Amino acid sequence: MLADADLATIAELMSSHRATLLLALIGGSTLSASELSARAGISPSLASAHLSKLLDGGLLAVHQHGRQRHYRLASPHVAEVIEAMLTLAPHRRAASLRDANHGHAIRHARTCYDHLAGTLGVTLTDALCHQHLIEPGDNHYRLTPAGEARLAELGLDVDALRARRRAFARPCLDWTERRPHLAGALGAGIARRMLDLDWVKPVPGTRALRVTDTGRRRLRDELAINLAPSPPVGK
């Protein structure tokens, strides 16, 4: 017989170093233990100890690649829960110009596991709603016939997306914009298509995305989205 949920078990996992490791993976990356230790600025042995705790807590999954273990978030749901938790977290001041540039970049465009987030993700979702290509429901979005036709023109196989074993189209609360962006199989499909078309490109070593000149032009022409140029990321 069950009682209440044990929230304390999850809360105890959220040390500073573990939070950094989770944030390194929230963009959908699969990273080795050595890459994660470098991202967190801690020793490999300490990173391994933290990763084991996150694995035991069900937040991470791991697979062996040769002699290395590679880690990812356990599911899209974990990423969405972390994104929602970030809306409650206080803002952290930038420690350097590089830190500030990184903050601007992830607010402008990033991946939230496998779908688009930040200004890009929210603006895209708003545009799809305003043009009646998707319609909000009770914790889901409905793709309209006009939306299905428009996305097919962009090369999306909507039937294949519907067949996936996950929610088709649902809102995910964006922690920087404090409004929902599009998640689920449809959100992932749109993100994948924009990457394939080179409308967006990953920024190495971060979860940020750079919207290309082609992407800005096509977003304007295809979906009436006017997006500012991506901010610089670097030193």
One Martini backbone bead per residue (centre of mass of N, CA, C, O) as a GRO file, in nm:
protein
  235
    1MET     BB    1   0.097   0.036   0.022
    2LEU     BB    2   0.052   0.373  -0.045
    3ALA     BB    3   0.142   0.691  -0.001
    4ASP     BB    4   0.338   0.927  -0.043
    5ALA     BB    5   0.564   1.106  -0.189
    6ASP     BB    6   0.935   1.114  -0.203
    7LEU     BB    7   1.076   1.412  -0.231
    8ALA     BB    8   1.344   1.398  -0.065
    9THR     BB    9   1.503   1.208  -0.250
   10ILE     BB   10   1.535   1.420  -0.479
   11ALA     BB   11   1.645   1.661  -0.316
   12GLU     BB   12   1.915   1.510  -0.224
   13LEU     BB   13   2.042   1.515  -0.524
   14MET     BB   14   2.074   1.851  -0.521
   15SER     BB   15   2.359   1.927  -0.571
   16SER     BB   16   2.575   2.127  -0.721
   17HIS     BB   17   2.722   1.915  -0.898
   18ARG     BB   18   2.467   1.762  -0.996
   19ALA     BB   19   2.336   2.000  -1.134
   20THR     BB   20   2.561   2.040  -1.343
   21LEU     BB   21   2.533   1.762  -1.475
   22LEU     BB   22   2.237   1.792  -1.563
   23LEU     BB   23   2.275   2.053  -1.737
   24ALA     BB   24   2.471   1.913  -1.943
   25LEU     BB   25   2.208   1.709  -2.032
   26ILE     BB   26   1.939   1.874  -2.107
   27GLY     BB   27   2.006   1.894  -2.431
   28GLY     BB   28   2.060   1.566  -2.507
   29SER     BB   29   2.320   1.468  -2.430
   30THR     BB   30   2.610   1.246  -2.464
   31LEU     BB   31   2.837   1.180  -2.195
   32SER     BB   32   3.118   1.143  -2.050
   33ALA     BB   33   3.275   1.139  -1.753
   34SER     BB   34   3.506   1.330  -1.839
   35GLU     BB   35   3.328   1.553  -1.959
   36LEU     BB   36   3.165   1.606  -1.699
   37SER     BB   37   3.401   1.681  -1.512
   38ALA     BB   38   3.485   1.928  -1.680
   39ARG     BB   39   3.217   2.084  -1.663
   40ALA     BB   40   3.225   2.079  -1.331
   41GLY     BB   41   3.523   2.098  -1.211
   42ILE     BB   42   3.603   1.792  -1.142
   43SER     BB   43   3.689   1.500  -1.053
   44PRO     BB   44   3.643   1.187  -1.175
   45SER     BB   45   3.576   1.052  -0.900
   46LEU     BB   46   3.354   1.253  -0.814
   47ALA     BB   47   3.177   1.224  -1.062
   48SER     BB   48   3.119   0.920  -1.029
   49ALA     BB   49   2.971   0.946  -0.760
   50HIS     BB   50   2.744   1.131  -0.862
   51LEU     BB   51   2.645   0.952  -1.098
   52SER     BB   52   2.557   0.714  -0.924
   53LYS     BB   53   2.334   0.867  -0.773
   54LEU     BB   54   2.169   0.944  -1.030
   55LEU     BB   55   2.120   0.657  -1.119
   56ASP     BB   56   1.977   0.554  -0.858
   57GLY     BB   57   1.752   0.795  -0.894
   58GLY     BB   58   1.662   0.790  -1.218
   59LEU     BB   59   1.802   1.039  -1.397
   60LEU     BB   60   1.992   0.829  -1.536
   61ALA     BB   61   2.172   0.697  -1.813
   62VAL     BB   62   2.375   0.411  -1.938
   63HIS     BB   63   2.654   0.340  -2.165
   64GLN     BB   64   2.873   0.140  -2.334
   65HIS     BB   65   3.190   0.272  -2.490
   66GLY     BB   66   3.390   0.062  -2.465
   67ARG     BB   67   3.568   0.200  -2.190
   68GLN     BB   68   3.322   0.390  -2.179
   69ARG     BB   69   3.092   0.595  -2.012
   70HIS     BB   70   2.763   0.702  -2.106
   71TYR     BB   71   2.554   0.987  -2.051
   72ARG     BB   72   2.201   1.042  -1.972
   73LEU     BB   73   1.899   1.110  -1.961
   74ALA     BB   74   1.638   0.899  -1.891
   75SER     BB   75   1.429   1.129  -2.001
   76PRO     BB   76   1.223   1.376  -2.106
   77HIS     BB   77   1.086   1.414  -1.829
   78VAL     BB   78   1.335   1.501  -1.672
   79ALA     BB   79   1.385   1.761  -1.832
   80GLU     BB   80   1.109   1.896  -1.769
   81VAL     BB   81   1.144   1.903  -1.463
   82ILE     BB   82   1.399   2.074  -1.458
   83GLU     BB   83   1.284   2.315  -1.609
   84ALA     BB   84   1.067   2.373  -1.393
   85MET     BB   85   1.266   2.412  -1.152
   86LEU     BB   86   1.412   2.665  -1.273
   87THR     BB   87   1.170   2.866  -1.217
   88LEU     BB   88   1.249   2.857  -0.892
   89ALA     BB   89   1.522   2.957  -0.935
   90PRO     BB   90   1.763   3.158  -0.881
   91HIS     BB   91   1.954   3.385  -1.002
   92ARG     BB   92   2.275   3.391  -1.160
   93ARG     BB   93   2.556   3.550  -1.162
   94ALA     BB   94   2.794   3.649  -1.357
   95ALA     BB   95   3.155   3.582  -1.355
   96SER     BB   96   3.172   3.652  -1.671
   97LEU     BB   97   3.165   3.713  -1.999
   98ARG     BB   98   3.129   3.420  -2.081
   99ASP     BB   99   2.892   3.366  -1.893
  100ALA     BB  100   2.705   3.583  -2.014
  101ASN     BB  101   2.700   3.475  -2.305
  102HIS     BB  102   2.580   3.204  -2.232
  103GLY     BB  103   2.316   3.313  -2.114
  104HIS     BB  104   2.215   3.450  -2.373
  105ALA     BB  105   2.216   3.197  -2.555
  106ILE     BB  106   2.014   3.012  -2.388
  107ARG     BB  107   1.780   3.221  -2.409
  108HIS     BB  108   1.750   3.227  -2.717
  109ALA     BB  109   1.875   2.918  -2.779
  110ARG     BB  110   1.770   2.574  -2.719
  111THR     BB  111   1.776   2.266  -2.564
  112CYS     BB  112   1.513   2.044  -2.437
  113TYR     BB  113   1.664   1.787  -2.501
  114ASP     BB  114   1.464   1.753  -2.812
  115HIS     BB  115   1.374   2.057  -2.793
  116LEU     BB  116   1.271   2.382  -2.812
  117ALA     BB  117   1.411   2.677  -2.655
  118GLY     BB  118   1.343   2.972  -2.556
  119THR     BB  119   1.277   3.215  -2.766
  120LEU     BB  120   1.242   3.025  -3.000
  121GLY     BB  121   1.039   2.818  -2.878
  122VAL     BB  122   0.816   3.024  -2.792
  123THR     BB  123   0.778   3.171  -3.063
  124LEU     BB  124   0.699   2.923  -3.223
  125THR     BB  125   0.451   2.845  -3.055
  126ASP     BB  126   0.299   3.110  -3.092
  127ALA     BB  127   0.282   3.096  -3.403
  128LEU     BB  128   0.125   2.830  -3.424
  129CYS     BB  129  -0.121   2.941  -3.270
  130HIS     BB  130  -0.188   3.206  -3.431
  131GLN     BB  131  -0.210   3.018  -3.709
  132HIS     BB  132  -0.366   2.749  -3.640
  133LEU     BB  133  -0.165   2.483  -3.619
  134ILE     BB  134  -0.217   2.497  -3.314
  135GLU     BB  135  -0.401   2.376  -3.016
  136PRO     BB  136  -0.490   2.427  -2.704
  137GLY     BB  137  -0.522   2.219  -2.420
  138ASP     BB  138  -0.512   1.970  -2.180
  139ASN     BB  139  -0.189   1.936  -2.172
  140HIS     BB  140  -0.207   2.006  -2.492
  141TYR     BB  141  -0.173   1.969  -2.845
  142ARG     BB  142  -0.336   2.042  -3.153
  143LEU     BB  143  -0.320   1.938  -3.475
  144THR     BB  144  -0.401   2.081  -3.750
  145PRO     BB  145  -0.460   2.056  -4.079
  146ALA     BB  146  -0.286   2.305  -4.146
  147GLY     BB  147  -0.040   2.209  -3.983
  148GLU     BB  148   0.012   1.944  -4.129
  149ALA     BB  149   0.061   2.073  -4.407
  150ARG     BB  150   0.294   2.263  -4.329
  151LEU     BB  151   0.490   2.043  -4.214
  152ALA     BB  152   0.502   1.874  -4.472
  153GLU     BB  153   0.641   2.100  -4.639
  154LEU     BB  154   0.902   2.075  -4.432
  155GLY     BB  155   0.935   1.737  -4.395
  156LEU     BB  156   0.726   1.609  -4.206
  157ASP     BB  157   0.634   1.301  -4.038
  158VAL     BB  158   0.352   1.283  -3.867
  159ASP     BB  159   0.281   0.981  -3.845
  160ALA     BB  160   0.550   0.898  -3.714
  161LEU     BB  161   0.518   1.077  -3.462
  162ARG     BB  162   0.251   0.945  -3.360
  163ALA     BB  163   0.390   0.647  -3.323
  164ARG     BB  164   0.520   0.725  -3.080
  165ARG     BB  165   0.618   0.655  -2.732
  166ARG     BB  166   0.459   0.945  -2.684
  167ALA     BB  167   0.383   1.242  -2.661
  168PHE     BB  168   0.299   1.449  -2.916
  169ALA     BB  169   0.174   1.737  -2.779
  170ARG     BB  170   0.330   1.957  -2.539
  171PRO     BB  171   0.383   2.144  -2.271
  172CYS     BB  172   0.678   2.340  -2.166
  173LEU     BB  173   0.825   2.505  -1.921
  174ASP     BB  174   1.003   2.797  -1.952
  175TRP     BB  175   1.259   2.927  -1.755
  176THR     BB  176   1.315   3.206  -1.912
  177GLU     BB  177   1.010   3.283  -2.023
  178ARG     BB  178   0.760   3.162  -1.852
  179ARG     BB  179   0.666   2.979  -2.094
  180PRO     BB  180   0.556   2.778  -2.334
  181HIS     BB  181   0.676   2.499  -2.506
  182LEU     BB  182   0.727   2.255  -2.747
  183ALA     BB  183   0.665   1.919  -2.699
  184GLY     BB  184   0.737   1.614  -2.785
  185ALA     BB  185   0.732   1.468  -3.088
  186LEU     BB  186   0.684   1.732  -3.241
  187GLY     BB  187   0.908   1.904  -3.117
  188ALA     BB  188   1.136   1.707  -3.201
  189GLY     BB  189   1.082   1.713  -3.508
  190ILE     BB  190   1.132   2.013  -3.552
  191ALA     BB  191   1.419   2.025  -3.445
  192ARG     BB  192   1.541   1.815  -3.638
  193ARG     BB  193   1.468   1.968  -3.900
  194MET     BB  194   1.627   2.231  -3.838
  195LEU     BB  195   1.900   2.088  -3.829
  196ASP     BB  196   1.895   1.958  -4.115
  197LEU     BB  197   1.851   2.260  -4.252
  198ASP     BB  198   2.035   2.474  -4.095
  199TRP     BB  199   1.879   2.677  -3.897
  200VAL     BB  200   2.038   2.522  -3.677
  201LYS     BB  201   2.317   2.519  -3.435
  202PRO     BB  202   2.532   2.387  -3.239
  203VAL     BB  203   2.704   2.473  -2.947
  204PRO     BB  204   2.987   2.388  -2.841
  205GLY     BB  205   2.965   2.282  -2.502
  206THR     BB  206   2.650   2.329  -2.524
  207ARG     BB  207   2.282   2.395  -2.531
  208ALA     BB  208   2.309   2.583  -2.748
  209LEU     BB  209   2.181   2.778  -3.025
  210ARG     BB  210   2.230   2.869  -3.366
  211VAL     BB  211   2.089   3.098  -3.570
  212THR     BB  212   2.082   3.119  -3.886
  213ASP     BB  213   2.038   3.303  -4.160
  214THR     BB  214   1.857   3.098  -4.294
  215GLY     BB  215   1.670   3.054  -4.052
  216ARG     BB  216   1.563   3.343  -4.025
  217ARG     BB  217   1.444   3.356  -4.311
  218ARG     BB  218   1.258   3.100  -4.298
  219LEU     BB  219   1.096   3.179  -4.048
  220ARG     BB  220   0.976   3.427  -4.183
  221ASP     BB  221   0.856   3.294  -4.446
  222GLU     BB  222   0.703   3.036  -4.311
  223LEU     BB  223   0.620   3.170  -3.988
  224ALA     BB  224   0.648   3.477  -3.911
  225ILE     BB  225   0.947   3.496  -3.779
  226ASN     BB  226   1.119   3.744  -3.581
  227LEU     BB  227   1.461   3.709  -3.524
  228ALA     BB  228   1.722   3.762  -3.358
  229PRO     BB  229   2.032   3.743  -3.343
  230SER     BB  230   2.269   3.560  -3.228
  231PRO     BB  231   2.461   3.548  -2.975
  232PRO     BB  232   2.756   3.532  -2.847
  233VAL     BB  233   3.002   3.266  -2.798
  234GLY     BB  234   3.261   3.288  -2.546
  235LYS     BB  235   3.529   3.485  -2.430
   0.00000   0.00000   0.00000
